[in-house]
Amino acid sequence: MTAIDAQLARGPTFSIEVFPPKTERGRDTLRAALDRLEQLDLSFVSVTYGAGGSTRDRTQEVVDEIGARGLTVMPHLTCIGHSRQELVGLLQAYRDAGQRNVLALHGDPPRDNPDLASGDLQRAIDLVHLAREVGGFSVGVAAHPEGHPKAPDRASDRRHQAEKLRVADFGITQFFFRAEDYLTLVDDLAALGVDTPIIPGIIPVTDHRQTARFAELSGASIPPELMERFDAAADAEEVKRIGIDVATALGQRLLDAGAPGLHVYALNRAEATEQVRAALPLDAPRDPQAG
Ligand SMILES: Cc1cc2nc3c(=O)[nH]c(=O)nc-3n(C[C@H](O)[C@H](O)[C@H](O)COP(=O)(O)OP(=O)(O)OC[C@H]3O[C@@H](n4cnc5c(N)ncnc54)[C@H](O)[C@@H]3O)c2cc1C
């Protein structure tokens, strides 16, 4: 299991995000996808966490299963709905199981529990500090190129992102479609004295209505001209082709501009990520211990 900051120091990474499935069928789908995706020399796989522990056991199980494949894996962890002691327990359990990486997030309340108590830690930065106290982790945080949806204004949002990234080892962004949004974030953070590597998150759209719903929840936007292209597509296959072309062109542009890697929102499927990866001349540094 390699620390992600060490991977980033060696050159551009190529990684994916998956989520813990709710059903046995979903597990089979994820396993089948990973059988294919692990052929891509993945630098690491990150696994989402349902805020408030709604996926706690499933996240840990999926993390263990992916680690057993010899892949570097990074659990996501959220402040929301947890006491400080619970978070210490989760971090210690991951560390004792040999994990070296964690993505420290605030988290959003789950839709079926919107009033979930916020927990002892108020901000993701507090979880970064807690992970440092527990020790042994390369700590990543979320970055929001288009601004966090609840932030009152761009300037204070950038200052808070800078403050958090200054103490983290790396950031991973929300997905976005305009390279300028990422490049402006990186420039703004540099102007605030922060040069922590920020890995852009890209999504090969396979279902544009679903992606639009994700975007609405996360403060990302699908540019209207792109939405028009998707809407004009003859069928679902053409939507996928456009989605892969757009993600590939964006990934290429970001790497050309010096992005430290690419993190693909794989949505537990293999095909779109495989096609994007195949089109990019990227020799990602992978875990040297991986089989
Ligand atoms: C790559 C990635 C992965 C994610 N994975 C998950 C997941 O697995 N599970 C999940 O539930 N959610 C996940 N999220 C969503 C994330 O939890 C939400 O976007 C959440 O609303 C904010 O999380 P954060 O970690 O950026 O929070 P924070 O950094 O705490 O920021 C939250 C808000 O507080 C503001 N803020 C920060 N510091 C201050 C301050 N000092 N004073 C005033 N305001 C401040 C920020 O501007 C922002 O508006 C992910 C997001 C990304 C980008």
PDBQT file of the ligand as one rigid body, heavy atoms in Angstrom, charges set to zero:
ROOT
HETATM    1  C1  LIG A 301     -13.436  14.313  -4.345  1.00  0.00    +0.000 C 
HETATM    2  C2  LIG A 301     -14.670  14.395  -3.464  1.00  0.00    +0.000 A 
HETATM    3  C3  LIG A 301     -15.102  13.253  -2.783  1.00  0.00    +0.000 A 
HETATM    4  C4  LIG A 301     -16.234  13.318  -1.947  1.00  0.00    +0.000 A 
HETATM    5  N1  LIG A 301     -16.628  12.181  -1.292  1.00  0.00    +0.000 NA
HETATM    6  C5  LIG A 301     -17.674  12.225  -0.421  1.00  0.00    +0.000 A 
HETATM    7  C6  LIG A 301     -18.057  11.077   0.346  1.00  0.00    +0.000 A 
HETATM    8  O1  LIG A 301     -17.468  10.006   0.227  1.00  0.00    +0.000 OA
HETATM    9  N2  LIG A 301     -19.095  11.203   1.216  1.00  0.00    +0.000 N 
HETATM   10  C7  LIG A 301     -19.774  12.391   1.380  1.00  0.00    +0.000 A 
HETATM   11  O2  LIG A 301     -20.704  12.459   2.208  1.00  0.00    +0.000 OA
HETATM   12  N3  LIG A 301     -19.435  13.508   0.676  1.00  0.00    +0.000 NA
HETATM   13  C8  LIG A 301     -18.401  13.449  -0.221  1.00  0.00    +0.000 A 
HETATM   14  N4  LIG A 301     -18.040  14.571  -0.935  1.00  0.00    +0.000 N 
HETATM   15  C9  LIG A 301     -18.867  15.788  -0.820  1.00  0.00    +0.000 C 
HETATM   16  C10 LIG A 301     -18.428  16.707   0.344  1.00  0.00    +0.000 C 
HETATM   17  O3  LIG A 301     -18.575  16.049   1.588  1.00  0.00    +0.000 OA
HETATM   18  C11 LIG A 301     -19.321  17.935   0.262  1.00  0.00    +0.000 C 
HETATM   19  O4  LIG A 301     -18.973  18.736  -0.849  1.00  0.00    +0.000 OA
HETATM   20  C12 LIG A 301     -19.413  18.764   1.528  1.00  0.00    +0.000 C 
HETATM   21  O5  LIG A 301     -20.535  19.654   1.437  1.00  0.00    +0.000 OA
HETATM   22  C13 LIG A 301     -18.194  19.640   1.752  1.00  0.00    +0.000 C 
HETATM   23  O6  LIG A 301     -17.156  18.865   2.109  1.00  0.00    +0.000 OA
HETATM   24  P1  LIG A 301     -15.680  19.475   2.310  1.00  0.00    +0.000 P 
HETATM   25  O7  LIG A 301     -14.884  18.318   2.778  1.00  0.00    +0.000 OA
HETATM   26  O8  LIG A 301     -15.229  20.247   1.136  1.00  0.00    +0.000 OA
HETATM   27  O9  LIG A 301     -15.994  20.466   3.556  1.00  0.00    +0.000 OA
HETATM   28  P2  LIG A 301     -15.286  21.725   4.209  1.00  0.00    +0.000 P 
HETATM   29  O10 LIG A 301     -13.897  21.914   3.727  1.00  0.00    +0.000 OA
HETATM   30  O11 LIG A 301     -15.498  21.597   5.672  1.00  0.00    +0.000 OA
HETATM   31  O12 LIG A 301     -16.164  22.919   3.619  1.00  0.00    +0.000 OA
HETATM   32  C14 LIG A 301     -17.580  22.928   3.800  1.00  0.00    +0.000 C 
HETATM   33  C15 LIG A 301     -18.078  24.372   3.717  1.00  0.00    +0.000 C 
HETATM   34  O13 LIG A 301     -17.568  25.118   4.812  1.00  0.00    +0.000 OA
HETATM   35  C16 LIG A 301     -16.918  26.286   4.336  1.00  0.00    +0.000 C 
HETATM   36  N5  LIG A 301     -15.828  26.576   5.261  1.00  0.00    +0.000 N 
HETATM   37  C17 LIG A 301     -14.673  25.878   5.403  1.00  0.00    +0.000 A 
HETATM   38  N6  LIG A 301     -13.926  26.436   6.382  1.00  0.00    +0.000 NA
HETATM   39  C18 LIG A 301     -14.632  27.469   6.878  1.00  0.00    +0.000 A 
HETATM   40  C19 LIG A 301     -14.402  28.445   7.911  1.00  0.00    +0.000 A 
HETATM   41  N7  LIG A 301     -13.282  28.429   8.637  1.00  0.00    +0.000 N 
HETATM   42  N8  LIG A 301     -15.359  29.380   8.135  1.00  0.00    +0.000 NA
HETATM   43  C20 LIG A 301     -16.508  29.404   7.423  1.00  0.00    +0.000 A 
HETATM   44  N9  LIG A 301     -16.783  28.528   6.425  1.00  0.00    +0.000 NA
HETATM   45  C21 LIG A 301     -15.843  27.570   6.162  1.00  0.00    +0.000 A 
HETATM   46  C22 LIG A 301     -16.458  25.947   2.931  1.00  0.00    +0.000 C 
HETATM   47  O14 LIG A 301     -16.248  27.105   2.121  1.00  0.00    +0.000 OA
HETATM   48  C23 LIG A 301     -17.638  25.133   2.453  1.00  0.00    +0.000 C 
HETATM   49  O15 LIG A 301     -18.695  25.962   2.060  1.00  0.00    +0.000 OA
HETATM   50  C24 LIG A 301     -16.938  14.543  -1.798  1.00  0.00    +0.000 A 
HETATM   51  C25 LIG A 301     -16.505  15.686  -2.499  1.00  0.00    +0.000 A 
HETATM   52  C26 LIG A 301     -15.393  15.622  -3.327  1.00  0.00    +0.000 A 
HETATM   53  C27 LIG A 301     -14.945  16.853  -4.070  1.00  0.00    +0.000 C 
ENDROOT
TORSDOF 0
